[in-house]
Amino acid sequence: MPGPVVRRRSAILLAAFVALLAASVIVEAQFRQRGGFRRGFGVRVAKPEDFLGGFQFCRVAFNSDFRGDGGNWSVDYPRADINLSIRLAELTKAYVNLDDGGEPIPLLVRLTDDVMFSCPFIMMTEVGSAAISEEEAARLRLYLQKGGFLWVDDFWGSYAWDWWVSQLGKVLPPSEYPIIDLEPNHPLFSSQFQISKVPQIASIGHWASTGGGTSERYEDSAVAHARAVVDKHNNIMVLMTHNTDLGDSFEREADDPQYFYQMSVPGYAFGVNTLLYALTH
């Protein structure tokens, strides 16, 4: 249990964090209204020369299976990747690579690409529909065993969970790499901000249409979970945020002030903590 000094410092940091985000969201909303957000951004997989030495958000472009449950790899792309990178630069001392226009430079990788091994952190979203081949599984296993970090997010309910577990089992056999629930005292929950629980983030569409509801599969997704596979040193190899959509809290931060305060503030606290943990463990 953190002491009173740590809790007070965390509360002050969180208050400053909210004030910073509130101001920057206004600027971002104005920028997006001028039509500039996707300026110069093309969809292509990364090449070795795209890695510039600082932090770059690496998203995995993966195949989907219609028998699964969910969208595809491109959900929340690229706004979530850009926005979380901006907040990481603003709220920490992490060096984030920027383009000539001052925007972060997120990257796309495939599980079979050699360039994936240049990413200390990769993310997959909507993994309730992921289809991982044996070749992809072998490459991802090697990436994780070499110290890579995978965060999967935005999949809801028991069916999507079971589907993803079946795909992950090709990568990391469950007999050797069991899935665990992260306890509230895990270092990830305090790497910068003190977080008491996993925030349940709904897509802005679900949130608006249900009057602020957060469980997209209703009773089947009532509780948000942070689960993980860890290595022999108890460092996280795979982080799984289930029954929550952290990506939307990044992507849609400027779309609605109430959504921002309810979803983006706790979402960014969790996202920044996760990136700091991934880059330091």
N, C-alpha and C positions, 0 to 999 in steps of 0.2 A: 504494500500500500504506500503510494507516494506521501512524503511528509508535507506539512503545511506550507513550507517555503516553495517546494516544487509545485504544489497545486496552485499557489498564488501566482507564481511566475507563469505557469501554463495559462491561467485565466487572463493575465495581462496580455500574453502573447496572442491568445485567441481573440481578445477584444481588438487589438491592433490589426490582426488578420482580417476580421470582419470589416473594419473601417477601410483598410486598403482595398479589399475586394469590391466593396460598395462603390468606391470612387473609380476604380479601374473598369468596372462593368459598364458604367455610364459612358466612358470613353470608347470602349469596345462596341457598345450598341450603336453609337454614332458612326463609328468606322464601318460597321456592317451595313448600316443603312445607306452608305455611299457606294455599296456594292464592291467593297475592296477585300472581303475576307478571303476569297479563294483566288485572289490575284496571283497569276503566275504559277499556280499549283497544278501539276500534272500527275496522273496516276501511273506510276511505274515502279518496278521493284528496284531496290537499292543496288548500287555498284560499289566496289571498294573505294573509289575516289569520293564517294558521298560522305564518308565518315571523316569528320573534321577535328576530332579529338575531345570535344566537349560532350555534354549530354545531348542525345537525340532519341526521341521516342521511337521505338521500333515496334511496329504492328505487324502481326502475322496475317498474310493473305492465305486462307486455307479453303479447301473444298468442303462443300456441305452435302448432306444426305437428306433427301425429302422425308425419310422415315424419322428423322429427329424432330426437335421442337425448337423453333426460333428462326431468326433471320440469318444473315451471313456475316462474313468478316468485316464488311464495310460499314456496319452500323456505327454511327457517331463519328465516322471518319470524314475529313481530317480535323474537324473543329475541336473534338475532345483532345486529340493528341497535341494540337497547337496550344490550346488553352491551359492544359495541365503543365505543359513545358513552361509557359509564361509564368504561371504561379510558382513553379519550382524556382525559377530565377528570381522572382520578387521576394519570396518568403524564406529563402535559404541562401547560402553562399555557393551553391552549386553553379558551375559554369555551363551555360546552355548555348549551343551554337545558334547563331542568328544569320539570316540571309541579308542581302543588301538593303532590304526594306525594314529590317529590324524585327522580323518574325522568326520564330523557331523553325527548324528544318526537320520535320518528322520523316521517318523512313518506313518503307514497306519491305518485308522480307518473306520468303517462303521457307518452309521447314527443311527443304532440301538444299537451300542456298548456303554456300560457304560463308557469305557475308554475315549470316546470322550469328556466327561466332565472334563477330566484332561488336555485338550488342550485349552489354551486361544485363539488360532487361528487355524482355519481349512481352507483348500483350496480345491476347486473343479474346474477342467478344462474341457473344451469341454462340457459345460452344455447345449448347444443347442440340445443335445441328451439325457439329464438326464431323468430318470423315477423314481419319488419319490412316494413311497407307502404311504398310510394313516398312517401306523405305523411309518415309517421314518419321515414323516412330523411332527407328534406329538413329536417325540424325538428331532428333529432339532429345533422345536419351543421352547421347554423347554430349550434346550442348549442356544439359542439366548436370551431368556428372562432372563436367569441366568447370562448374561453378556458375552457370547461367541461372537466370531467374525468370520464371514464367508466371504471369498474372492472368487468370481467366475470370471474366466478369459477364454480367447480364445474361443469366439463364435462370429460369424460374420453374419451380414445381418439381415433383418427384420424377416425372418421366424424363425431363431434360437432365436432371441430376444423374439418373441411371444411365442415360445415353452417354453423357460425358465420361462417367466412371468407366464405362466399357471401352471408350477410346483411349483414355489415360492408361488403362491397364495394358494396352499394347506397348506403351512407352515405358512405364515403370510398373513391373509386376507387383500386384498388391501384397503378395506374400513377403516380398522383400521391402516394399515401400508402402506401408499402410497409410491411409488417409487419417489425419487427426483433426480435432477441433482446436482452434487456437484459444487458449485461456486468456481472460482479461489482463493478466499480468505479463503477457508475452511482450518482448521488447518492441515489436512492431507498433503496439498501441501507445507507445510513449517515445518513439524515435524523435519527434519534435513536439507534437501536440498530445496532450493527455486525452485519450479516447476511451470511453467507458464501454462502448458496445459498437457493433457493426451497424452503420446507418442503413436503413432501408430506403433506397432511392427508387422512386417510380419514374418511368418516362413522363415527360411533361404532358403528353397526350392523355395518359391514364390518370395522372394527378388532376388535370383540369376537368376531365369528363366525370370523375367520381367525387368531385368536391374536396380534393386533398387526400384521396386514398393512396396508399403506398404498396399494397400487395397485389401484384398484377395477376396472380393466379388465385386470388382470394384465399380460401381456407388452405389450399394446397401450397401456398407460399407465404404463410403468415409470419414466419420468423426468418430474418436475414442471418446468414452464417458466414463466418470466415474459417475455412478449412484449409489444410495444407498437407503437402508431403515434404518431409524434412530429410536431410542427409545424416550421416553418422555423427556429425558435430551438432545436430539439432538446428542447423540453419535451414531456412525455408528454400526449397527448390521450386515448388509450385504452390502459389497462393490461389485459392478459389473463393471468390465472393459470390455466394449463391443466394437467390431470392432478393437481389438488389441490382441496380443499374447505375453504378458509379459513373459510367461513361456519360450518361445524360446529364448528370450534375455538372460535368465539365462542358459538354457541348452546348447546353441550353442555358448557361449561366445568365445571359443578358436578355432572355426572352420575356421574363416576367419577374418583377421584383419580389413577390412572395415566394415564387419557386426558388429564386436565388437564396433567400434567407433560410427557407426550410430545407432545401436540398443541396445547394451548391456549397454553403459554408461547411456543413459536416462532411460533404463529399470531398472537398479539397483537403480538409484536415486529414482524412483517411488516405487520400491519394498522395499527398506530400509525404506522409509517414511511410507509405509503402515504397515510394521511390527512394527515400533516404535509406530505408532498411535494405532494399535490393542493391543499392550501390555501395553499401558498407559491410555486407555480410557475404 
